[in-house]
Amino acid sequence: MALVTKTICCAVCGSSDVAFDGKTYHCASCGTDSEVGMPAADLAAVVAIASSYLDKPVPNGMAAVGEVGLSGEIRSVSHMEQRLSEVKRLGFTQCIIPAHHAVDLRARSTLELLPVRNISEALRLLARGQ
């Protein structure tokens, strides 16, 4: 978790030397234990932690699906169409997704897809209140 926290700090603050002001962030997930460790939830956790740190709420209707690599890149996840169907069914209107999936899914999804390549791009969307 320390490396992920440092990666988030780099993206939020632009420096690897900045800490989260001594704050400890805990991430909880609803669902079964097998869903908590699911890589597809990485990006949603990063967005939630950054939202808390920045004191900037995630916009209503926004979800995020993607695996976060150790260097902050957003990786593809399996079963993306099914995941987006579930996001839509739950009432979300926008979804941050790995840029790799954007071309394939844009024509088939009724959600507004927000493709990102790394944590910095995802946090820019959050900061703008996309």
Secondary structure by P-SEA (a helix, b strand, c coil): caaaaaaaaaaaccccccccccbbbbbbbcccccccccccaaaaaaaaaaaaaacccccccbbbbbbbcccbbbbbbcaaaaaaaaaaaacccccccccccccccccccccbbbbbccaaaaaaaaaacc
